[in-house]
Amino acid sequence: MRPIRVRIGVLGLALVAGLAAPTAATAAPEAGGGAPAPTVEERRLDGEVPLEILRRSGFAAVAPAFARGLGRADSYREARAVVAREGAALWRRAVDRVQGRGPARGDLSRDDDRPLYWARLGMTRELRTWEPGFGLSERQRAALLTELERTSRGQTDLRLPRGHDDRHGKGVKRVLLTGFDPFTLDRDIRISNPSGAVALALDGTVIDTADGPARVETAVFPVRWADFAEGTVERALRPYLPEVDLFTTVSQGRVGRFDVERTNGAWRGGFPDNDNVSRTETVPVAEPASQPQWTTTTLPYAAITTADTGRFPVYDNTSVTEIPAGGDEPVVRPDGPTPGSTAREGGGGNYLSNEIAYRATLLRDRLGLHGTLPGGHVHTPVLQFGAGNTDPATGAVTDPGFVRNRLDIVAQTRAIVGVAVSAAGADRD
């Protein structure tokens, strides 16, 4: 998820071209009042590809069932209970499908992250446009939408072992990992995000490492500037960072490689998000007076990049783009930022993958955990369709090469987490 300096053929051209004409488009009340209209992101649901993905995964009935539940609510309190219950059920259903529990309910491969994404949008559209018989204020609707987002993304389902005692599993390390929704859907609506697939595949699993077993808990985040400005990352992660032994934010990055991003920058580069909204500005955070231009990884990058974790090479990416102190033009620095410089791109660019890495590591530092908590960002390879299935207009929504690539990325990310836990444990010893 780093659209500014992608240097790889069609993908790079498409992403750079997308910068030319962003369209601001958020949900707004319809003329004459009433419920807000669907967002740009939600309106994509009516395309043939989302409908096929929902049908072939067994998730097509999720939004209609949710709408019926809302229809039976006769108060805000009852509606909130429906939202919390059904949002959490969607997350668990998606995790269970990916991890092989219960029937697949369709011929789409179980490793697919896209059913969760499109089913959630179906639910948010139903909720956004719902007009109940009782009074529902804008503030109450916004609170219901926030509850649905949080519960259906696993953000309220982070069940880390509480301590290292016998009751909770002596010696079990606690790992927090985050992924993202699919993005750049106007370029190819078939897109899957391997980081979302990783989150679903690893949630609640235990990885055996040289430093003992590690329990992984995961959540996914939207590809929307506004949600990040409203503090969704900090709200989700703050209660857990003091409790974990390691965290990593994960997103899709470059073709054919993993990257451990050494440095994250405090700059939004303007690429349109999933609502086709663009933002070019300093990353908005609480207490901006103490906001640094750069944050750094504390993941054990040397161990990760030298280990044999899978078929894709893994790089320690130290490059950034900065405006040097006293300068006024951006300069690429292969070895990281210089003192007093202003950020224009972290190692992971200046889109939301850089931003989640910046926010998570800034939160780590503001909690006083920089020296004790390994954490940072990992970029996965771009998830590519198989040969001969590259035309978004005529291509299939899945193919054997696509599935193999996603499974390999998931497996290698799992191995990277295992190496990171082992190396961090060795460093503590």
N, C-alpha and C positions, 0 to 999 in steps of 0.2 A: 504494500500500500504506500508506494513512494512515487508519485506521478511526475515529479519535476525533472529528474535527471535519469529517466529510463532511457537506455540507449539500445533498444532491441526491436528493430523493425516495426511491424505493424502495431504492436502494443504501444511502443514509445510514441509513434506518430499519432495514434488515436488519443492517448492521454494528453499529449502536448496540445493537440488540436482542441481538446475539450476545454482548455483554458481560455480560448478566444471569446466565447460568448456564453458565460454562465447566466442562468436564468433564475432569479429569485422566485421561489415558489413555496410558500408555506401554507398550511391550512388557514382559511379565513372564513368567517361566518358568511353564509349565503345571503343574497339580497333579501331583505324583509325579515331578517332574524332567523331563529331556529338553530339547528345543529350546524356545526362547521362542515365545510365540504371536505372530501378526502384529500390527502396530501398527494404530491407528485409521486412519491414512493408507493402509496397505496393504490393509485390509479393504474400502475403497471400490472396489477393483479388480473386485469381483464384480458391480458394477452394470452395467446395460445400456449406459450411455453410455461408460464406459471401454473396455468390450469392443468397442463399435462403432468408437471412435477407433482402437484397436489394429488391428482388422480392416481398416478402410478406409485405413490408412496402410501396411499390410504389416509392422507391427511385432508382430503377434500371436504370431509364432513365437519372439520374442527370449527370453522367460523360459523356455519349455520347452527350447530349445536350451541355454541356460545351465545349467538343471537337469541335463541330460544330461552336460554337461561336468564339473559338480561330481561327478556320480555316478561318473565315471571316475577321479577323483583318489583316491589311496590314501595321501596324507600331507598335512599342513598346508602344506608347501612347494609341492606340486603344486596344492593348492586356491588358494593365493595367486597362483600363476601364472595359473590360469584366471580368477580374479577380475580381476586387472590387465588381462589381454588382452581379456576380454569387456566390461569396463567402458569401456576406451578405444575399443573397436570400436563400442559403442553411441553414444558421443559423436560419433565421426567419421561414423557412418552418419546420425545426425540432422543434422549440419552439411551433409553432402553432399546429403541430400534437400532441405533448405531452399535450398541454393545451386544446385540444378539438376543435380547430378552423379549419373549413374546413373539407373536406372529409378525412377519414383515408387512403384511397387508398391502401388497403391491410388488411389481417386478423391478422397481428401482432399487439399485444396490443399497444395502443397509448402511454403508459408510457415508451416505450423502447428507450434507448439512442443509441443503436447500429446502426440504420440506418444512423445517422449523422456521426458516425465514419467511416463506410465503404464507404459511399458516398464521404466524404472528401478525403479519400485515392484514390478513383477512379479519383477525380479531380486532386489531386497532381500528380498522375501517368501520366495523360494526359498532364499536363503542363510540367512535368520534361522531358518527352520523345518527346515533340512537336518540330518539325523542321520547322519553318515558312519560307516563301519565302524571307523575309527580314532578315538582319543580327541581331542576338540576342546573345549578349555577355554572358559569365558566370555570370557576375555581374548583368546584367539585368534579367536573368532567376532566380537568387537567390532572387532578389527584388520582382519578381512576385510571387514566392513561399511564401515568407514572407507575402506579401499582402493577398494571399489566406488563409494562416494559420490564420492570425489575424482576417480577416473578417468572416471566416466560424466558428470561435470559440467564437464569440460574443465580442471579445476584442475591437472592434470599435463601438459597439452598446450599450455601457454603458450610459444609459440616466437617470442619477440621477437628482432629483429635485435640482435646483440651489438656495439654500437658503430656509429659513423658512418663506416666506412671503405669502400673499394671492394669488398672481399670480401662485406660484408653489405649493401651498398646505401648509397652515400654520400648523406647528407642525408635518409635515410628516418627520419621521426619514429615514435616508438613509443608506441602508445596501448593502455591496458588498460581494458576495459569489463566490467562485471558485470551480470547479470540475475537473475531469480528464477523459481521454480516458480509454477504457478497456486496460488491460495489462495481462501479462503471457499467451499470446495467443497460444504459442507453447505447453502449457500444456493442454489448453482447448480453442479452437478457438471460442466456443459459448459464451464466457464470456462477461458479461455486467458489467459496473462500476456504482454502485448506486450513486456515487458522480456526475457523468455526468448526470444521470437521475434527480437528485436533481436540478442541474443547469438549465436544460431545463424546469422542472416543475415550478420553482420559478421565472424565469426571468421575470421582469416587473410586478410581482404581488405585492399586498399590504397585509400585515399581520396586523390584529388588535391586539394590545398589550395593556397591562395596562398603558403603557407610550404613547399611541396614535398609529396611523397607521404608519407602516414601509414599505417603498418601497424597494423591493429587485431587484438588478441588478446582473447578473451573467456572467461568462465566463468559458470556459474550457481550459485546458492546455494539451500538449502532454506528453507522458511518454518517454522522450528522454533526456539523459544527455546533449547532445550538445546544445539543445535549451535553457536549463537553464543556461549553461555556457555563452551563447551569450546574456543573459539578458532579455529573453522574459518575465519573471515575473515582473521585475522592470519596464520595458518599458510599460507594460500593466497597472500596479497598481499605479505607481508614480503620474499620474495626478489626481487620484481619492481619494487616502487616506486622503489628507487634507480636502476633501469635505464630507466624510462620517461620520456617527455616530457610525458605528460598521462594522467590517469585519471578515469573517472567511473563511479560506481555508478548503476544505473538501476532504477526500479521503476514500477509502475502507480500513478497518483495520483488526480487529479480528473477529472471529466467535461469533455471538450471543450477541454482546455488542457494545455500543458506548463508545468512550473515548474522553475526553477533554485533550489534551496533554499539560502538564504544561510547559515542557522545550524542546527546539529544539537545535540540535547539529550541529556544523560546519564540518561534516564528511560525505563523500560519501563511502558507504560500498561495492560497486562493483557489486551488483546484475545487471544482464543484463536488458537493457531497451527494448523497442519495436523494435528496430533495432538490437537487440542482441549485443549491445555495452556495455562494462563494464567500470566503472570508480571507482577507489579507491584512494581517495585524499581528501584534505581539500576542502570544498565547494568554488569554485572560485568566488570571488566577486570583485567589484571595491574597491579601497583603502584597499587592504589586510593588510596594516600595522596597521589599526585601527579595524580589524575584531575581534569580540569577539568569544570565543569558544561556548558560549551558549546565547540563547535568551529565553525570557519567554512570556507566554500568558498574556494578560490583559483582556481576556474574564472573565465574572463573573462565574467562574467554580463552586463555592459553590451553587449558585442558580440553575445552570443548572443541577447539579447532584442530587439535592434533589427534583426537580420538577417532577411531573407525566407527562411525555411527550409521552409515548407510551409503547409498549410491550417489548422493549429491555432495559436492565439496562444501565445506563450511569455512567461511572466512571471518577473520577479525577485521571489521571495517572501521577504519580510523578517520576516514575522510569527512570533512564538513565544508560548508560554504559560509563565509563570514564577511562582515564589513570590518576591516582592521581598525583599531583605535586610531582616530585622526583621519580616517579615510571616508570615502563616500560611495565606493563601488564594491560590489561583491567579489570575493576572491575565493577560489577553491583551495583548501588546505588539506593535502593528503594525510598529514600526521596530526590532525586535530586543531582546535582553535588556539589562537594566540592571545596573550593577556590583554584584557580590555576590549576585546572585539564584540561586535553585535551579531547575533545569530541570524542567518538566512536559511540554512538547511543543517539539520543534524545528519548523522550518518544515514538515518532512515528517511531523509528528505524533509519536507515541511507540510506533510499531509497528516491525517489523523493517526497513522501508525507512529510517526515521530511524536505526535502530541500525547498519545497515551503513555509512551515511554517517558516523555518529559514529566508528565503529571505524576506518574507512579513513582519515579525516582526522586522527584522533588518532594513528594509526600514522605517517602522513606527518609529523606534528609531532614525534613522539618520535624519528623518524629524522633530524631536523634539516632537513627539506625544505620547511618551510612557505613560505619565501621564494623557493624555486626551482622547486617542482613544482606546476603547476596541477592541481587535483583537487577533486571535490565530487560532489554528487548531482543527478540530473535525474529528475523525475517525468514520466512519459508520461500522455496522456489514458487514461481508462478505456476498455478495448476493449469496444464494445457490439455486440450482435447487430443485424441488420437489422430494420426495421419489420415488425411482425407475428410476430416470432420471439423474444418476450420471456418466455414462460412456461417455466420450467425443467422443469415436469412433462410438457409436451406438445411443446416446441419441438425443432427440428432441431439437431444438433450443429454445423452450419455453415450459412452462407447467403452470397449474394454481397455483401451489405452488410458482414457480419462480416469477410469476407476483404479487402474494399476498405479497411475501417477499419484492419485490422492492417497491410496493406501500406503505407498512408499513414503510420502511426505509425513503422514501421521506416524508411521513406525519410526522414522528417523527423528522426528521431534521428541517422541517418547524416549528414544535412546539418548538424545542430547540432554533431556531433563535428568536422566539417570546419571550421566557423566557429571553434570553440574552439581548434583547432590553429593556424589562421591568426592569430587574435588573440593567442594566447600567444606565437607567434613574433615578431609585431610588438612585443609588450611587451619581449621579450628584446633586440630590436634597438634 
